[in-house]
Amino acid sequence: MTPTADTGREWTFLSNHGHVLIHLNRFPESRIRDIAEAVGITDRSAQAILADLEEAGYVTITRVGRRNSYKVNPGSKFRHPSEASKPISSLLKIFS
């Protein structure tokens, strides 16, 4: 992340949850290590985020042999009240 000129604080527009969701939409066969590296987080953080996304219904995790396959549910709605009527597919389209 790059500090802003006026505050020196680092921030981004998307949360790590958003970055993981976008990554899984592009690369559904990713390993946790791949996800963590792409997003810039630890493996443990990636596992926790995957659990959150699965529990909320944004991602379905299927075991295929020794690996997992991830399917993003593009019809899921955003969680924030101001976007709650919009499906996450609108975000995924921007980054696909």
N, CA, C and O atoms as a printed pandas DataFrame, in Angstrom:
     atom_number atom_name residue_name chain_id  residue_number  x_coord  y_coord  z_coord
0              1         N          MET        A               1    0.840   -1.177    0.000
1              2        CA          MET        A               1    0.000    0.000    0.000
2              3         C          MET        A               1    0.887    1.242    0.000
3              4         O          MET        A               1    2.011    1.229    0.501
4              5         N          THR        A               2    0.365    2.280   -0.558
5              6        CA          THR        A               2    1.109    3.528   -0.624
6              7         C          THR        A               2    0.492    4.547    0.324
7              8         O          THR        A               2   -0.722    4.751    0.308
8              9         N          PRO        A               3    1.321    5.194    1.159
9             10        CA          PRO        A               3    0.774    6.229    2.039
10            11         C          PRO        A               3    0.236    7.394    1.216
11            12         O          PRO        A               3    0.805    7.744    0.182
12            13         N          THR        A               4   -0.851    7.989    1.672
13            14        CA          THR        A               4   -1.369    9.169    1.000
14            15         C          THR        A               4   -0.494   10.355    1.365
15            16         O          THR        A               4    0.086   10.393    2.450
16            17         N          ALA        A               5   -0.400   11.313    0.473
17            18        CA          ALA        A               5    0.487   12.464    0.670
18            19         C          ALA        A               5    0.076   13.314    1.868
19            20         O          ALA        A               5    0.931   13.843    2.578
20            21         N          ASP        A               6   -1.232   13.445    2.094
21            22        CA          ASP        A               6   -1.686   14.357    3.141
22            23         C          ASP        A               6   -1.698   13.744    4.544
23            24         O          ASP        A               6   -1.539   14.476    5.521
24            25         N          THR        A               7   -1.879   12.431    4.675
25            26        CA          THR        A               7   -1.980   11.845    6.010
26            27         C          THR        A               7   -0.849   10.897    6.363
27            28         O          THR        A               7   -0.556   10.701    7.543
28            29         N          GLY        A               8   -0.212   10.306    5.369
29            30        CA          GLY        A               8    0.820    9.324    5.632
30            31         C          GLY        A               8    0.256    7.964    6.012
31            32         O          GLY        A               8    1.022    7.020    6.208
32            33         N          ARG        A               9   -1.071    7.837    6.122
33            34        CA          ARG        A               9   -1.713    6.562    6.464
34            35         C          ARG        A               9   -1.916    5.731    5.212
35            36         O          ARG        A               9   -2.124    6.260    4.120
36            37         N          GLU        A              10   -1.853    4.421    5.389
37            38        CA          GLU        A              10   -2.074    3.503    4.276
38            39         C          GLU        A              10   -3.507    2.977    4.306
39            40         O          GLU        A              10   -4.025    2.620    5.364
40            41         N          TRP        A              11   -4.143    2.932    3.134
41            42        CA          TRP        A              11   -5.473    2.367    3.039
42            43         C          TRP        A              11   -5.747    2.004    1.582
43            44         O          TRP        A              11   -5.075    2.493    0.674
44            45         N          THR        A              12   -6.737    1.146    1.370
45            46        CA          THR        A              12   -7.159    0.762    0.027
46            47         C          THR        A              12   -8.683    0.818   -0.030
47            48         O          THR        A              12   -9.352    0.893    1.000
48            49         N          PHE        A              13   -9.211    0.781   -1.231
49            50        CA          PHE        A              13  -10.662    0.814   -1.390
50            51         C          PHE        A              13  -11.308   -0.533   -1.103
51            52         O          PHE        A              13  -12.458   -0.579   -0.666
52            53         N          LEU        A              14  -10.600   -1.623   -1.338
53            54        CA          LEU        A              14  -11.165   -2.950   -1.106
54            55         C          LEU        A              14  -10.557   -3.581    0.136
55            56         O          LEU        A              14   -9.369   -3.420    0.413
56            57         N          SER        A              15  -11.377   -4.291    0.868
57            58        CA          SER        A              15  -10.898   -5.043    2.029
58            59         C          SER        A              15  -10.191   -6.307    1.548
59            60         O          SER        A              15  -10.253   -6.655    0.368
60            61         N          ASN        A              16   -9.529   -6.979    2.461
61            62        CA          ASN        A              16   -8.911   -8.260    2.115
62            63         C          ASN        A              16   -9.966   -9.281    1.704
63            64         O          ASN        A              16   -9.704  -10.128    0.850
64            65         N          HIS        A              17  -11.150   -9.211    2.297
65            66        CA          HIS        A              17  -12.239  -10.105    1.898
66            67         C          HIS        A              17  -12.585   -9.872    0.421
67            68         O          HIS        A              17  -12.781  -10.824   -0.334
68            69         N          GLY        A              18  -12.656   -8.614    0.024
69            70        CA          GLY        A              18  -12.936   -8.287   -1.377
70            71         C          GLY        A              18  -11.851   -8.787   -2.310
71            72         O          GLY        A              18  -12.140   -9.314   -3.384
72            73         N          HIS        A              19  -10.601   -8.622   -1.899
73            74        CA          HIS        A              19   -9.484   -9.095   -2.723
74            75         C          HIS        A              19   -9.495  -10.614   -2.868
75            76         O          HIS        A              19   -9.219  -11.132   -3.950
76            77         N          VAL        A              20   -9.811  -11.336   -1.788
77            78        CA          VAL        A              20   -9.882  -12.800   -1.856
78            79         C          VAL        A              20  -11.016  -13.209   -2.792
79            80         O          VAL        A              20  -10.837  -14.107   -3.615
80            81         N          LEU        A              21  -12.153  -12.580   -2.683
81            82        CA          LEU        A              21  -13.293  -12.894   -3.537
82            83         C          LEU        A              21  -12.948  -12.684   -5.008
83            84         O          LEU        A              21  -13.259  -13.532   -5.844
84            85         N          ILE        A              22  -12.325  -11.592   -5.320
85            86        CA          ILE        A              22  -11.933  -11.302   -6.708
86            87         C          ILE        A              22  -10.917  -12.333   -7.199
87            88         O          ILE        A              22  -11.012  -12.814   -8.328
88            89         N          HIS        A              23   -9.954  -12.667   -6.355
89            90        CA          HIS        A              23   -8.945  -13.664   -6.738
90            91         C          HIS        A              23   -9.605  -15.009   -7.020
91            92         O          HIS        A              23   -9.288  -15.656   -8.018
92            93         N          LEU        A              24  -10.518  -15.434   -6.153
93            94        CA          LEU        A              24  -11.181  -16.725   -6.349
94            95         C          LEU        A              24  -12.044  -16.737   -7.603
95            96         O          LEU        A              24  -12.177  -17.770   -8.259
96            97         N          ASN        A              25  -12.618  -15.615   -7.930
97            98        CA          ASN        A              25  -13.414  -15.530   -9.156
98            99         C          ASN        A              25  -12.535  -15.748  -10.381
99           100         O          ASN        A              25  -12.965  -16.364  -11.356
100          101         N          ARG        A              26  -11.312  -15.246  -10.335
101          102        CA          ARG        A              26  -10.364  -15.417  -11.447
102          103         C          ARG        A              26   -9.701  -16.786  -11.442
103          104         O          ARG        A              26   -9.503  -17.395  -12.493
104          105         N          PHE        A              27   -9.358  -17.267  -10.246
105          106        CA          PHE        A              27   -8.555  -18.487  -10.108
106          107         C          PHE        A              27   -9.207  -19.442   -9.092
107          108         O          PHE        A              27   -8.734  -19.550   -7.961
108          109         N          PRO        A              28  -10.278  -20.129   -9.482
109          110        CA          PRO        A              28  -11.027  -20.960   -8.531
110          111         C          PRO        A              28  -10.273  -22.188   -8.019
111          112         O          PRO        A              28  -10.701  -22.802   -7.042
112          113         N          GLU        A              29   -9.178  -22.552   -8.647
113          114        CA          GLU        A              29   -8.406  -23.720   -8.211
114          115         C          GLU        A              29   -7.208  -23.336   -7.350
115          116         O          GLU        A              29   -6.343  -24.175   -7.097
116          117         N          SER        A              30   -7.140  -22.093   -6.898
117          118        CA          SER        A              30   -6.003  -21.601   -6.114
118          119         C          SER        A              30   -5.837  -22.358   -4.805
119          120         O          SER        A              30   -6.808  -22.810   -4.198
120          121         N          ARG        A              31   -4.591  -22.483   -4.389
121          122        CA          ARG        A              31   -4.291  -23.006   -3.057
122          123         C          ARG        A              31   -4.319  -21.833   -2.084
123          124         O          ARG        A              31   -4.206  -20.677   -2.492
124          125         N          ILE        A              32   -4.470  -22.133   -0.806
125          126        CA          ILE        A              32   -4.494  -21.070    0.203
126          127         C          ILE        A              32   -3.218  -20.236    0.113
127          128         O          ILE        A              32   -3.259  -19.012    0.237
128          129         N          ARG        A              33   -2.100  -20.896   -0.100
129          130        CA          ARG        A              33   -0.823  -20.196   -0.234
130          131         C          ARG        A              33   -0.874  -19.194   -1.395
131          132         O          ARG        A              33   -0.374  -18.075   -1.279
132          133         N          ASP        A              34   -1.482  -19.606   -2.514
133          134        CA          ASP        A              34   -1.599  -18.722   -3.685
134          135         C          ASP        A              34   -2.482  -17.516   -3.373
135          136         O          ASP        A              34   -2.168  -16.387   -3.747
136          137         N          ILE        A              35   -3.580  -17.772   -2.691
137          138        CA          ILE        A              35   -4.516  -16.710   -2.325
138          139         C          ILE        A              35   -3.825  -15.707   -1.409
139          140         O          ILE        A              35   -3.888  -14.498   -1.630
140          141         N          ALA        A              36   -3.168  -16.227   -0.382
141          142        CA          ALA        A              36   -2.483  -15.357    0.580
142          143         C          ALA        A              36   -1.427  -14.498   -0.109
143          144         O          ALA        A              36   -1.330  -13.299    0.153
144          145         N          GLU        A              37   -0.646  -15.103   -0.979
145          146        CA          GLU        A              37    0.398  -14.358   -1.684
146          147         C          GLU        A              37   -0.192  -13.282   -2.591
147          148         O          GLU        A              37    0.313  -12.160   -2.635
148          149         N          ALA        A              38   -1.244  -13.615   -3.304
149          150        CA          ALA        A              38   -1.861  -12.657   -4.225
150          151         C          ALA        A              38   -2.439  -11.447   -3.493
151          152         O          ALA        A              38   -2.380  -10.323   -3.990
152          153         N          VAL        A              39   -2.996  -11.690   -2.310
153          154        CA          VAL        A              39   -3.645  -10.624   -1.553
154          155         C          VAL        A              39   -2.661   -9.886   -0.642
155          156         O          VAL        A              39   -2.896   -8.741   -0.256
156          157         N          GLY        A              40   -1.553  -10.560   -0.305
157          158        CA          GLY        A              40   -0.572   -9.938    0.585
158          159         C          GLY        A              40   -0.890  -10.139    2.050
159          160         O          GLY        A              40   -0.671   -9.254    2.878
160          161         N          ILE        A              41   -1.417  -11.332    2.365
161          162        CA          ILE        A              41   -1.784  -11.666    3.739
162          163         C          ILE        A              41   -1.153  -13.015    4.096
163          164         O          ILE        A              41   -0.560  -13.674    3.242
164          165         N          THR        A              42   -1.284  -13.413    5.349
165          166        CA          THR        A              42   -0.765  -14.711    5.777
166          167         C          THR        A              42   -1.718  -15.830    5.365
167          168         O          THR        A              42   -2.888  -15.592    5.068
168          169         N          ASP        A              43   -1.191  -17.054    5.355
169          170        CA          ASP        A              43   -2.032  -18.218    5.061
170          171         C          ASP        A              43   -3.184  -18.320    6.057
171          172         O          ASP        A              43   -4.316  -18.629    5.684
172          173         N          ARG        A              44   -2.885  -18.058    7.312
173          174        CA          ARG        A              44   -3.914  -18.137    8.361
174          175         C          ARG        A              44   -5.024  -17.100    8.113
175          176         O          ARG        A              44   -6.206  -17.399    8.289
176          177         N          SER        A              45   -4.644  -15.904    7.713
177          178        CA          SER        A              45   -5.649  -14.870    7.403
178          179         C          SER        A              45   -6.492  -15.290    6.205
179          180         O          SER        A              45   -7.706  -15.089    6.196
180          181         N          ALA        A              46   -5.852  -15.871    5.199
181          182        CA          ALA        A              46   -6.590  -16.343    4.020
182          183         C          ALA        A              46   -7.592  -17.420    4.423
183          184         O          ALA        A              46   -8.727  -17.419    3.946
184          185         N          GLN        A              47   -7.180  -18.346    5.305
185          186        CA          GLN        A              47   -8.091  -19.394    5.777
186          187         C          GLN        A              47   -9.285  -18.795    6.515
187          188         O          GLN        A              47  -10.421  -19.227    6.323
188          189         N          ALA        A              48   -9.023  -17.806    7.355
189          190        CA          ALA        A              48  -10.109  -17.168    8.115
190          191         C          ALA        A              48  -11.073  -16.446    7.183
191          192         O          ALA        A              48  -12.288  -16.518    7.368
192          193         N          ILE        A              49  -10.546  -15.761    6.198
193          194        CA          ILE        A              49  -11.394  -15.045    5.240
194          195         C          ILE        A              49  -12.220  -16.041    4.425
195          196         O          ILE        A              49  -13.408  -15.817    4.194
196          197         N          LEU        A              50  -11.600  -17.131    3.992
197          198        CA          LEU        A              50  -12.343  -18.162    3.253
198          199         C          LEU        A              50  -13.485  -18.716    4.094
199          200         O          LEU        A              50  -14.586  -18.933    3.587
200          201         N          ALA        A              51  -13.227  -18.944    5.373
201          202        CA          ALA        A              51  -14.282  -19.439    6.270
202          203         C          ALA        A              51  -15.410  -18.417    6.374
203          204         O          ALA        A              51  -16.584  -18.785    6.350
204          205         N          ASP        A              52  -15.062  -17.139    6.489
205          206        CA          ASP        A              52  -16.085  -16.078    6.545
206          207         C          ASP        A              52  -16.924  -16.061    5.270
207          208         O          ASP        A              52  -18.153  -15.998    5.324
208          209         N          LEU        A              53  -16.245  -16.117    4.119
209          210        CA          LEU        A              53  -16.945  -16.041    2.832
210          211         C          LEU        A              53  -17.833  -17.261    2.613
211          212         O          LEU        A              53  -18.928  -17.144    2.062
212          213         N          GLU        A              54  -17.361  -18.435    3.045
213          214        CA          GLU        A              54  -18.173  -19.641    2.907
214          215         C          GLU        A              54  -19.386  -19.583    3.838
215          216         O          GLU        A              54  -20.503  -19.898    3.427
216          217         N          GLU        A              55  -19.166  -19.185    5.075
217          218        CA          GLU        A              55  -20.257  -19.113    6.049
218          219         C          GLU        A              55  -21.343  -18.140    5.605
219          220         O          GLU        A              55  -22.527  -18.380    5.838
220          221         N          ALA        A              56  -20.943  -17.043    4.968
221          222        CA          ALA        A              56  -21.898  -16.034    4.513
222          223         C          ALA        A              56  -22.535  -16.386    3.168
223          224         O          ALA        A              56  -23.428  -15.677    2.705
224          225         N          GLY        A              57  -22.084  -17.477    2.536
225          226        CA          GLY        A              57  -22.680  -17.905    1.277
226          227         C          GLY        A              57  -22.096  -17.258    0.038
227          228         O          GLY        A              57  -22.642  -17.418   -1.054
228          229         N          TYR        A              58  -21.003  -16.534    0.180
229          230        CA          TYR        A              58  -20.371  -15.897   -0.976
230          231         C          TYR        A              58  -19.545  -16.883   -1.788
231          232         O          TYR        A              58  -19.357  -16.695   -2.990
232          233         N          VAL        A              59  -19.050  -17.935   -1.137
233          234        CA          VAL        A              59  -18.184  -18.916   -1.780
234          235         C          VAL        A              59  -18.615  -20.314   -1.349
235          236         O          VAL        A              59  -18.960  -20.542   -0.190
236          237         N          THR        A              60  -18.589  -21.239   -2.299
237          238        CA          THR        A              60  -18.795  -22.649   -2.006
238          239         C          THR        A              60  -17.449  -23.341   -2.198
239          240         O          THR        A              60  -16.795  -23.177   -3.228
240          241         N          ILE        A              61  -17.048  -24.112   -1.198
241          242        CA          ILE        A              61  -15.769  -24.812   -1.260
242          243         C          ILE        A              61  -16.052  -26.293   -1.469
243          244         O          ILE        A              61  -16.793  -26.915   -0.708
244          245         N          THR        A              62  -15.441  -26.848   -2.525
245          246        CA          THR        A              62  -15.618  -28.254   -2.856
246          247         C          THR        A              62  -14.254  -28.930   -2.852
247          248         O          THR        A              62  -13.298  -28.425   -3.441
248          249         N          ARG        A              63  -14.175  -30.063   -2.191
249          250        CA          ARG        A              63  -12.935  -30.836   -2.157
250          251         C          ARG        A              63  -12.829  -31.635   -3.451
251          252         O          ARG        A              63  -13.745  -32.378   -3.803
252          253         N          VAL        A              64  -11.705  -31.483   -4.162
253          254        CA          VAL        A              64  -11.442  -32.222   -5.391
254          255         C          VAL        A              64  -10.098  -32.930   -5.199
255          256         O          VAL        A              64   -9.039  -32.320   -5.343
256          257         N          GLY        A              65  -10.154  -34.205   -4.879
257          258        CA          GLY        A              65   -8.922  -34.926   -4.572
258          259         C          GLY        A              65   -8.302  -34.371   -3.303
259          260         O          GLY        A              65   -8.941  -34.351   -2.251
260          261         N          ARG        A              66   -7.062  -33.922   -3.400
261          262        CA          ARG        A              66   -6.353  -33.359   -2.247
262          263         C          ARG        A              66   -6.468  -31.846   -2.187
263          264         O          ARG        A              66   -5.922  -31.223   -1.276
264          265         N          ARG        A              67   -7.166  -31.245   -3.139
265          266        CA          ARG        A              67   -7.241  -29.789   -3.207
266          267         C          ARG        A              67   -8.677  -29.313   -3.101
267          268         O          ARG        A              67   -9.622  -30.099   -3.165
268          269         N          ASN        A              68   -8.816  -28.001   -2.938
269          270        CA          ASN        A              68  -10.140  -27.380   -2.905
270          271         C          ASN        A              68  -10.392  -26.634   -4.195
271          272         O          ASN        A              68   -9.465  -26.139   -4.837
272          273         N          SER        A              69  -11.649  -26.560   -4.563
273          274        CA          SER        A              69  -12.083  -25.720   -5.673
274          275         C          SER        A              69  -13.103  -24.743   -5.092
275          276         O          SER        A              69  -13.936  -25.122   -4.268
276          277         N          TYR        A              70  -13.032  -23.498   -5.520
277          278        CA          TYR        A              70  -13.879  -22.455   -4.965
278          279         C          TYR        A              70  -14.821  -21.929   -6.039
279          280         O          TYR        A              70  -14.398  -21.631   -7.156
280          281         N          LYS        A              71  -16.091  -21.818   -5.697
281          282        CA          LYS        A              71  -17.075  -21.248   -6.616
282          283         C          LYS        A              71  -17.684  -20.020   -5.950
283          284         O          LYS        A              71  -18.289  -20.106   -4.881
284          285         N          VAL        A              72  -17.511  -18.890   -6.598
285          286        CA          VAL        A              72  -18.075  -17.640   -6.088
286          287         C          VAL        A              72  -19.540  -17.581   -6.486
287          288         O          VAL        A              72  -19.889  -17.898   -7.623
288          289         N          ASN        A              73  -20.401  -17.178   -5.556
289          290        CA          ASN        A              73  -21.826  -17.017   -5.822
290          291         C          ASN        A              73  -22.063  -15.561   -6.225
291          292         O          ASN        A              73  -22.234  -14.706   -5.356
292          293         N          PRO        A              74  -22.076  -15.262   -7.539
293          294        CA          PRO        A              74  -22.183  -13.874   -7.988
294          295         C          PRO        A              74  -23.519  -13.206   -7.676
295          296         O          PRO        A              74  -23.638  -11.984   -7.755
296          297         N          GLY        A              75  -24.518  -14.001   -7.323
297          298        CA          GLY        A              75  -25.825  -13.436   -6.976
298          299         C          GLY        A              75  -25.924  -12.955   -5.545
299          300         O          GLY        A              75  -26.902  -12.307   -5.173
300          301         N          SER        A              76  -24.917  -13.265   -4.733
301          302        CA          SER        A              76  -24.912  -12.785   -3.344
302          303         C          SER        A              76  -24.908  -11.270   -3.327
303          304         O          SER        A              76  -24.329  -10.627   -4.203
304          305         N          LYS        A              77  -25.551  -10.714   -2.336
305          306        CA          LYS        A              77  -25.659   -9.249   -2.222
306          307         C          LYS        A              77  -24.541   -8.698   -1.338
307          308         O          LYS        A              77  -24.015   -9.395   -0.470
308          309         N          PHE        A              78  -24.196   -7.453   -1.573
309          310        CA          PHE        A              78  -23.238   -6.759   -0.719
310          311         C          PHE        A              78  -23.791   -6.685    0.695
311          312         O          PHE        A              78  -25.005   -6.726    0.896
312          313         N          ARG        A              79  -22.910   -6.578    1.666
313          314        CA          ARG        A              79  -23.328   -6.568    3.072
314          315         C          ARG        A              79  -23.650   -5.176    3.600
315          316         O          ARG        A              79  -24.488   -5.033    4.491
316          317         N          HIS        A              80  -22.997   -4.153    3.065
317          318        CA          HIS        A              80  -23.218   -2.788    3.564
318          319         C          HIS        A              80  -24.626   -2.333    3.181
319          320         O          HIS        A              80  -25.048   -2.557    2.046
320          321         N          PRO        A              81  -25.359   -1.704    4.094
321          322        CA          PRO        A              81  -26.745   -1.311    3.815
322          323         C          PRO        A              81  -26.919   -0.457    2.558
323          324         O          PRO        A              81  -27.930   -0.586    1.868
324          325         N          SER        A              82  -25.968    0.398    2.253
325          326        CA          SER        A              82  -26.138    1.264    1.082
326          327         C          SER        A              82  -25.982    0.512   -0.240
327          328         O          SER        A              82  -26.393    1.019   -1.283
328          329         N          GLU        A              83  -25.393   -0.695   -0.215
329          330        CA          GLU        A              83  -25.247   -1.506   -1.432
330          331         C          GLU        A              83  -25.992   -2.832   -1.332
331          332         O          GLU        A              83  -25.856   -3.677   -2.217
332          333         N          ALA        A              84  -26.769   -3.030   -0.286
333          334        CA          ALA        A              84  -27.375   -4.334    0.002
334          335         C          ALA        A              84  -28.295   -4.852   -1.107
335          336         O          ALA        A              84  -28.567   -6.051   -1.161
336          337         N          SER        A              85  -28.765   -3.997   -1.967
337          338        CA          SER        A              85  -29.653   -4.459   -3.040
338          339         C          SER        A              85  -28.883   -4.889   -4.287
339          340         O          SER        A              85  -29.476   -5.412   -5.230
340          341         N          LYS        A              86  -27.581   -4.675   -4.300
341          342        CA          LYS        A              86  -26.779   -4.973   -5.489
342          343         C          LYS        A              86  -26.030   -6.297   -5.335
343          344         O          LYS        A              86  -25.500   -6.596   -4.265
344          345         N          PRO        A              87  -25.988   -7.093   -6.419
345          346        CA          PRO        A              87  -25.239   -8.357   -6.351
346          347         C          PRO        A              87  -23.733   -8.095   -6.482
347          348         O          PRO        A              87  -23.308   -7.107   -7.080
348          349         N          ILE        A              88  -22.940   -9.006   -5.905
349          350        CA          ILE        A              88  -21.494   -8.833   -5.987
350          351         C          ILE        A              88  -20.969   -9.022   -7.410
351          352         O          ILE        A              88  -19.815   -8.702   -7.694
352          353         N          SER        A              89  -21.808   -9.537   -8.298
353          354        CA          SER        A              89  -21.382   -9.688   -9.695
354          355         C          SER        A              89  -20.999   -8.340  -10.292
355          356         O          SER        A              89  -20.157   -8.285  -11.188
356          357         N          SER        A              90  -21.595   -7.260   -9.815
357          358        CA          SER        A              90  -21.237   -5.935  -10.333
358          359         C          SER        A              90  -19.797   -5.585   -9.983
359          360         O          SER        A              90  -19.125   -4.921  -10.771
360          361         N          LEU        A              91  -19.306   -6.012   -8.828
361          362        CA          LEU        A              91  -17.909   -5.814   -8.464
362          363         C          LEU        A              91  -17.011   -6.750   -9.244
363          364         O          LEU        A              91  -15.963   -6.342   -9.745
364          365         N          LEU        A              92  -17.415   -7.994   -9.346
365          366        CA          LEU        A              92  -16.593   -8.997  -10.042
366          367         C          LEU        A              92  -16.386   -8.645  -11.504
367          368         O          LEU        A              92  -15.316   -8.907  -12.054
368          369         N          LYS        A              93  -17.395   -8.052  -12.149
369          370        CA          LYS        A              93  -17.275   -7.649  -13.549
370          371         C          LYS        A              93  -16.168   -6.621  -13.748
371          372         O          LYS        A              93  -15.480   -6.640  -14.768
372          373         N          ILE        A              94  -15.995   -5.740  -12.797
373          374        CA          ILE        A              94  -14.964   -4.706  -12.904
374          375         C          ILE        A              94  -13.579   -5.328  -12.991
375          376         O          ILE        A              94  -12.715   -4.827  -13.712
376          377         N          PHE        A              95  -13.364   -6.412  -12.265
377          378        CA          PHE        A              95  -12.037   -7.004  -12.150
378          379         C          PHE        A              95  -11.844   -8.266  -12.973
379          380         O          PHE        A              95  -10.817   -8.932  -12.843
380          381         N          SER        A              96  -12.813   -8.610  -13.821
381          382        CA          SER        A              96  -12.651   -9.836  -14.611
382          383         C          SER        A              96  -12.094   -9.548  -15.986
383          384         O          SER        A              96  -11.897  -10.470  -16.778
